[in-house]
Amino acid sequence: MEYKFSDKVSGLKASAIREILKFTSVPGVISFAAGNPAPEAFPTERIAELSAELLRDDPVLALQYNITEGYTPLREFLKEWMTEKNCFHKEFDDIIVTSGGQQANELSCKVLLNEGDTLLCESPSFIGSLNAFRSYNVNLVGVEMDEDGINLEKLEDALKTQPNVKILYLIPNFQNPTGRTMSLEKRKAVYELACRYDFIILEDDPYGELRFTGENIPSIKSLDTEGRVIYSSTFSKLISSGFRTGFVSAPAPIIQKIVVCKQVSDVHSNIWAQVVSHRFMTTVDREAHFNKLRDIYRKKSELMCSYIDNSFSKKITYIKPEGGLFIWCNLPEDCDMNAFCKQAVQEYKVAIVPGNSFSISENEVSHSFRLNYSTPTNEQIMDGMEKLAKMTRDILD
């Protein structure tokens, strides 16, 4: 039988990263292609204790349906925590718990965009959100980045020339895939443009607590006085990615529509994970836990960067991260990036992600590739980076 698929999914392609990860099942392949938290970062003992207590003392809470907005004690905690971070404005915001940060972004798009409306984003950007946006047949337009975030001149050009710009999607902290962090000056300028051109900013912040060097920069949400910023985040990098527990802080009318859409999508997010997340965040020393995570990723990042600095071909440049999970490397323009990534996994047994996996347009040319340091062990980082270093010298020098 010939199947005819809807316009919403006909143009979607499987995530290139997920396809690359298939190679990691081949014996001997070291993967720098994922974006998973470090296994040693999971607070497994405390999660086991909290889960046992919940199932022993209140099993019905864990096993029964709950409200779409999210577990009430968790939402109240998030309102207090986000208020401390200036990411929740009590006078006009509300919060909903979502099934991960990706659902938060997808539902925000669903409630605000009509088919043909324009969504602007950084180029390159997170493939998971890009595919979610594409599924709504929006006009997805990428804007080039500078070292300190989105290029403001090109952003304003897009605002002037693209039709019906409704949303600007940004990952200001340790952006996926580039690892770049947007400066405070640019955050202020972006918000000013939102007010001038009347659009919504979707601020995706999954890595914000993982800064291991430098000073924290206020969120764009903290600058919001007109209800123009939707702030999405997640516990995936702080507690457990498997929990699929994210949240949205946004103006109440937007949250109300997200609630309706989520009822259609999955009724509510996993209640066991919500309860355990709440009890974890309210019973542990949060800052001590976050510092442990930062220390893990700082050491892994420094280890990986040391090989790029000391052993890679000098023709490769890269962005040194201040936090997050990724390193963005740039090849010389005369080097075939796709062939380079293919050779890395097939001959050198190291999986890396080609930069065009994160492109907004198929016509975009990329000379970059992404490395992840959070998932591999330190031994795998050393082994894999030695192999990549040899490859870069063999090919480029």
Secondary structure, 3 states (H helix, E strand, C coil): CCCCCCHHHHCCCCCHHHHHHHHHHCCCCEECCCCCCCHHHCCHHHHHHHHHHHHHHCHHHHHCCCCCCCCHHHHHHHHHHHHHCCCCCCCCEEEEEECHHHHHHHHHHHHHCCCCCEEEEEECCCHHHHHHHHCCCCEEEEEEEECCEECHHHHHHHHHHCCCEEEEEECCCCCCCCCCCCCHHHHHHHHHHHHHHCCEEEEECCCHHHECCCCCCCCCHHHCCCCCEEEEEECCCCCCCCCCCEEEEEEHHHHHHHHHHHHHHCCCCCHHHHHHHHHHHHHCCHHHHHHHHHHHHHHHHHHHHHHHHHCCCCCCEEECCCECCEEEEECCCCCCHHHHHHHHHHCCCEECEEHHHHCCCCCCCCCEEEEECCCCCHHHHHHHHHHHHHHHHHHHC
